[in-house]
Amino acid sequence: MPLYKKIQFNSATAIYVWKITEPLEQLLEEVSLNPICQLRIDGMKSELHQRGFLSVRKLLNEAGYTDFDLYYDEFGKPHLHDGKHISITHSYQFAAIIISDEIVGIDIELQREKIIRIADKFCDAEFEYLDREKTAEYIKKLTVIWGAKEAIFKIRNEKGISFKDHIAVNEFDLNQTQTIASLHFGSLHKDFKIYFEEVEDFTLVYALE
């Protein structure tokens, strides 16, 4: 389908969201890949991942770029040749990118009850304000927390960072759609502004330093 949503966060930052409804064959016809990315997609066994990968290239086109404007560093972090910052995410039938003059990270996640079972692997201080009795709210808040920590990890991309031990998300209300998170890793102490919203049954989260 066409672009699902564009969020012009400010003059320097834009978020693009794609709902993946196209069959793989259509996406392959519509997207041109650089040789490295062609090898990557050829090696993917999951059609879901292939469609997500290609839909990100559709989003690049919406933002005025092509796959040839994108490259990955040795840690797998994406960059744009013009120097702007980019972060990429896809999950099931949604893909999203954020492009900015600032350092940014993005994540989109399906809201699933499964996240309750793994909450203690990525939450610590957050349990002080989470209400486990309100199941629907608990799932949504856990998804925001996971997305925030994933977005921050994408920004820093450093080996050894633990979601549970090194990243903390401040208390938030789901109606506020924003909060603060902090990263404490060795001598590094940084705060991030976190923004979130629901996209159908998914949670979109993006972080700015």
ZAVO-140426 format. One record per residue (C-alpha): residue number from 0; residue in three letters; x negated, y, z. Coordinates in steps of 0.05 Angstrom, whole numbers, plus 32768, in hexadecimal, padded with zeros to 4 digits. Layout:
<atoms>
ATOM  pos  code    px    py    pz
ATOM  NUM   ALA     X     Y     Z
...
</atoms>
This chain:
<atoms>
ATOM  pos  code    px    py    pz
ATOM    0   MET  8000  8000  8000
ATOM    1   PRO  7FEA  8049  7FFD
ATOM    2   LEU  7FC8  806A  8038
ATOM    3   TYR  7FF1  805B  8077
ATOM    4   LYS  7FDA  8098  809E
ATOM    5   LYS  7FA7  80CF  809F
ATOM    6   ILE  7F98  80F4  80E0
ATOM    7   GLN  7F73  8135  80D7
ATOM    8   PHE  7F58  8138  811E
ATOM    9   ASN  7F34  817A  8113
ATOM   10   SER  7F0E  819C  80DB
ATOM   11   ALA  7ED3  816D  80E4
ATOM   12   THR  7EF6  812B  80F1
ATOM   13   ALA  7F2A  8101  80CB
ATOM   14   ILE  7F47  80BC  80D7
ATOM   15   TYR  7F63  8092  809F
ATOM   16   VAL  7F8F  8055  80AB
ATOM   17   TRP  7FA2  8020  8077
ATOM   18   LYS  7FD8  7FEB  807D
ATOM   19   ILE  7FBE  7FAE  8057
ATOM   20   THR  7FF7  7F93  802D
ATOM   21   GLU  7FD2  7F86  7FEC
ATOM   22   PRO  7FBC  7F40  7FD7
ATOM   23   LEU  7F72  7F33  7FD5
ATOM   24   GLU  7F71  7F31  7F89
ATOM   25   GLN  7F8E  7F77  7F84
ATOM   26   LEU  7F5C  7F94  7FB5
ATOM   27   LEU  7F22  7F73  7F90
ATOM   28   GLU  7F39  7F94  7F4F
ATOM   29   GLU  7F41  7FD9  7F6E
ATOM   30   VAL  7F01  7FDD  7F97
ATOM   31   SER  7EB9  7FE3  7F7E
ATOM   32   LEU  7E84  7FC7  7FAD
ATOM   33   ASN  7E3A  7FD3  7FB1
ATOM   34   PRO  7E0F  7F94  7FA9
ATOM   35   ILE  7E03  7F8B  7FF4
ATOM   36   CYS  7E4D  7F90  8005
ATOM   37   GLN  7E5E  7F62  7FCB
ATOM   38   LEU  7E31  7F2D  7FEB
ATOM   39   ARG  7E52  7F39  802F
ATOM   40   ILE  7E98  7F2F  8015
ATOM   41   ASP  7E83  7EF2  7FEC
ATOM   42   GLY  7E6B  7ED3  802D
ATOM   43   MET  7EAC  7EDE  8053
ATOM   44   LYS  7ED6  7EA0  805C
ATOM   45   SER  7F14  7EC4  8076
ATOM   46   GLU  7F41  7EE6  8044
ATOM   47   LEU  7F5B  7F11  807D
ATOM   48   HIS  7F14  7F2C  8088
ATOM   49   GLN  7F0A  7F36  803E
ATOM   50   ARG  7F49  7F5E  8038
ATOM   51   GLY  7F36  7F87  8075
ATOM   52   PHE  7EF1  7F94  8058
ATOM   53   LEU  7F0E  7FAA  8015
ATOM   54   SER  7F43  7FD6  8034
ATOM   55   VAL  7F0D  7FFD  8058
ATOM   56   ARG  7EF2  800D  8012
ATOM   57   LYS  7F37  8025  7FFF
ATOM   58   LEU  7F34  8054  803A
ATOM   59   LEU  7EEF  806C  8024
ATOM   60   ASN  7F0E  807E  7FE2
ATOM   61   GLU  7F45  80A5  8005
ATOM   62   ALA  7F0F  80CC  8029
ATOM   63   GLY  7EEB  80DC  7FE8
ATOM   64   TYR  7EB5  80A6  7FEE
ATOM   65   THR  7EA5  8063  7FCE
ATOM   66   ASP  7E83  8025  7FE9
ATOM   67   PHE  7E43  8040  7FC9
ATOM   68   ASP  7E44  807A  7FFA
ATOM   69   LEU  7E42  804A  8035
ATOM   70   TYR  7E07  8024  8052
ATOM   71   TYR  7DFA  7FFB  8091
ATOM   72   ASP  7DBD  8000  80BE
ATOM   73   GLU  7D97  7FC5  80DB
ATOM   74   PHE  7DC8  7FC1  8114
ATOM   75   GLY  7E04  7FBD  80E5
ATOM   76   LYS  7E1C  8004  80F4
ATOM   77   PRO  7E3B  8027  80B7
ATOM   78   HIS  7E21  806A  809E
ATOM   79   LEU  7E31  809A  8066
ATOM   80   HIS  7DFA  80B3  8038
ATOM   81   ASP  7E12  80FB  803F
ATOM   82   GLY  7E03  80FB  8089
ATOM   83   LYS  7E4A  80FA  80A4
ATOM   84   HIS  7E5B  80C9  80DB
ATOM   85   ILE  7E89  808E  80CD
ATOM   86   SER  7EA7  8056  80F5
ATOM   87   ILE  7ED0  801C  80DA
ATOM   88   THR  7F03  7FEA  80F5
ATOM   89   HIS  7F35  7FB8  80DC
ATOM   90   SER  7F64  7F87  80FE
ATOM   91   TYR  7F97  7F5A  80DC
ATOM   92   GLN  7FC1  7F88  80AE
ATOM   93   PHE  7FA1  7FCA  80C2
ATOM   94   ALA  7F5F  7FEC  80B2
ATOM   95   ALA  7F46  8030  80C7
ATOM   96   ILE  7F0A  805D  80C0
ATOM   97   ILE  7EF5  809D  80E2
ATOM   98   ILE  7EC7  80CF  80BF
ATOM   99   SER  7EAA  810B  80E3
ATOM  100   ASP  7E72  813D  80EA
ATOM  101   GLU  7E6F  8123  8132
ATOM  102   ILE  7E5B  80DF  814D
ATOM  103   VAL  7E9A  80B4  814F
ATOM  104   GLY  7EB3  806D  8159
ATOM  105   ILE  7EF6  804C  8148
ATOM  106   ASP  7F1B  800C  8157
ATOM  107   ILE  7F60  7FEF  8147
ATOM  108   GLU  7F7C  7FB4  816C
ATOM  109   LEU  7FBC  7F8B  816A
ATOM  110   GLN  7FE0  7F8E  81AD
ATOM  111   ARG  7FE0  7F46  81C5
ATOM  112   GLU  7FF0  7F23  8207
ATOM  113   LYS  7FAE  7EFD  81FE
ATOM  114   ILE  7F89  7F3B  8216
ATOM  115   ILE  7FA2  7F2F  825D
ATOM  116   ARG  7F79  7EEF  8260
ATOM  117   ILE  7F38  7F12  824F
ATOM  118   ALA  7F43  7F53  8275
ATOM  119   ASP  7F11  7F42  82AB
ATOM  120   LYS  7EDB  7F3B  8276
ATOM  121   PHE  7EDE  7F84  8262
ATOM  122   CYS  7F01  7FA9  829B
ATOM  123   ASP  7EE7  7FB9  82E1
ATOM  124   ALA  7EF7  7FFE  82FE
ATOM  125   GLU  7F34  8002  82D0
ATOM  126   PHE  7F58  7FCE  82FB
ATOM  127   GLU  7F60  8003  8331
ATOM  128   TYR  7F94  8027  8307
ATOM  129   LEU  7FB1  7FEE  82DD
ATOM  130   ASP  7FF4  7FD0  82F2
ATOM  131   ARG  7FF5  7F86  82E1
ATOM  132   GLU  803F  7F81  82F2
ATOM  133   LYS  8054  7FAE  82B8
ATOM  134   THR  8041  7F7B  8282
ATOM  135   ALA  8050  7FA4  8243
ATOM  136   GLU  802D  7FE2  825E
ATOM  137   TYR  7FF3  7FB7  8278
ATOM  138   ILE  7FE7  7F99  8233
ATOM  139   LYS  7FEA  7FDD  8211
ATOM  140   LYS  7FBA  7FFC  8243
ATOM  141   LEU  7F8A  7FC2  823F
ATOM  142   THR  7F8A  7FCA  81F3
ATOM  143   VAL  7F7A  8014  81FA
ATOM  144   ILE  7F41  8004  822A
ATOM  145   TRP  7F24  7FCE  81FC
ATOM  146   GLY  7F2A  7FFC  81C0
ATOM  147   ALA  7F08  8035  81E5
ATOM  148   LYS  7ECE  8009  81FA
ATOM  149   GLU  7EC7  7FEC  81B4
ATOM  150   ALA  7EC7  8031  8195
ATOM  151   ILE  7E91  8049  81C6
ATOM  152   PHE  7E68  800A  81B9
ATOM  153   LYS  7E6B  8019  816E
ATOM  154   ILE  7E50  805F  817C
ATOM  155   ARG  7E15  8047  81A6
ATOM  156   ASN  7E0C  8002  8187
ATOM  157   GLU  7DD6  7FEF  81B9
ATOM  158   LYS  7DC6  7FA8  81CE
ATOM  159   GLY  7DD6  7F99  8216
ATOM  160   ILE  7E12  7FC8  821F
ATOM  161   SER  7E48  7FA5  8247
ATOM  162   PHE  7E90  7FBB  823F
ATOM  163   LYS  7E9E  7FA8  8287
ATOM  164   ASP  7E5F  7FC0  82A9
ATOM  165   HIS  7E4A  7FFD  8281
ATOM  166   ILE  7E89  801E  8265
ATOM  167   ALA  7EC2  8039  8290
ATOM  168   VAL  7F04  8057  8277
ATOM  169   ASN  7F25  808B  82A3
ATOM  170   GLU  7F6E  8083  82B9
ATOM  171   PHE  7F9F  8097  8283
ATOM  172   ASP  7FE9  809A  8272
ATOM  173   LEU  7FFF  807A  8231
ATOM  174   ASN  8027  80B9  8220
ATOM  175   GLN  7FEA  80E5  8226
ATOM  176   THR  7FC6  80C2  81EC
ATOM  177   GLN  7F81  80D7  8205
ATOM  178   THR  7F50  80CB  823E
ATOM  179   ILE  7F06  80CC  8250
ATOM  180   ALA  7ED6  8092  8252
ATOM  181   SER  7E8E  808F  826A
ATOM  182   LEU  7E52  8065  8257
ATOM  183   HIS  7E1D  8057  828B
ATOM  184   PHE  7DE6  802D  826E
ATOM  185   GLY  7DA0  8031  828B
ATOM  186   SER  7D8D  807A  828C
ATOM  187   LEU  7DC4  808B  825A
ATOM  188   HIS  7E02  80AE  8276
ATOM  189   LYS  7E34  80C7  8243
ATOM  190   ASP  7E7E  80DB  8243
ATOM  191   PHE  7EAC  80D1  8208
ATOM  192   LYS  7EF0  80EE  81F6
ATOM  193   ILE  7F20  80B5  81E7
ATOM  194   TYR  7F5E  80BC  81BB
ATOM  195   PHE  7F91  8086  81AF
ATOM  196   GLU  7FD4  8079  818E
ATOM  197   GLU  8000  8040  8179
ATOM  198   VAL  8005  802B  8131
ATOM  199   GLU  803F  7FFA  812F
ATOM  200   ASP  8029  7FC1  815D
ATOM  201   PHE  7FE0  7FD7  815C
ATOM  202   THR  7FB8  8008  8185
ATOM  203   LEU  7F8A  8038  8162
ATOM  204   VAL  7F52  8055  818D
ATOM  205   TYR  7F1B  8086  817A
ATOM  206   ALA  7EE2  80A4  81A3
ATOM  207   LEU  7EB9  80E3  819C
ATOM  208   GLU  7E7B  80F4  81C3
</atoms>
